[in-house]
């Protein structure tokens, strides 16, 4: 066990031999830190939380009570192979959140970026790849192998089907089941999620120029109502656009995927 002398560990906490605790860490009462865990500088693990498995937690992240971070995947194919969970810096992981390590068949690593907020009861399944500044609202869930871009918001009680990609800046409404890929900046809502527009509020908040927002709106309309098949429309937009935001959206559509797309209605 390697514990930095500036770390503060409550006497009732269990820090198993082999764990590496960085400078300025705070580990609260009745928490458990497993033998293969690495905590970066300034990580706080509040009372009754568990961090286990081959797990790395980035600096400044706070883990709230009753979270279970780094336990084995909920996958019947898992046979005990050593897989990892890597969590970035300055995340807020609230009460009851669960994050699982990867699986051999999925690449072996579940990864979470920086500056995310995981509200109470959120779940990140095996092999998911989560970007920066993602917000998962209470009791939302990512299934295995999901890829979530930067700045995505997932509403409360919503679920993302395994292998689904959600592009950067998209927003998923509350109580929504998403079974197909979501384009960058898309707005998805309804019990069986439908692509209902663009996340215009999010674009404005991030300071995206007005001309790019207008170009995105025009591209969205062309995807929804243009001539030809959906993929043909995307290729045509890609060839004609000068907006980097539009190009990002259509390149997402044209990339390889294991799922079909939510298309504009």
Secondary structure, DSSP 8 states (H G I E B T S, - for coil): -EE-TT-EE-TT-EE-TT-EE-TT-EE-TT-EE-TT-EE-TT-EE-TT-EE-SEEEE-TT-EE-TT-EEEE--S-TT--S---EEEE-SS-EE-TT-EEE---GGGTSEEEE-SS-EE-TT-EE-TT-EE-SS-EE-TT-EE-TT-EE-TT-EE-TT-EE-TT-EE-TT-EE-SS-EE-SBB-TTEEEETTBTEEEEE-HHHHHHTT--HHHHHHHHHHHHHHHH-SS-HHHHHHHHHHH---HHHHHHHHHHHS--SS-B--B-
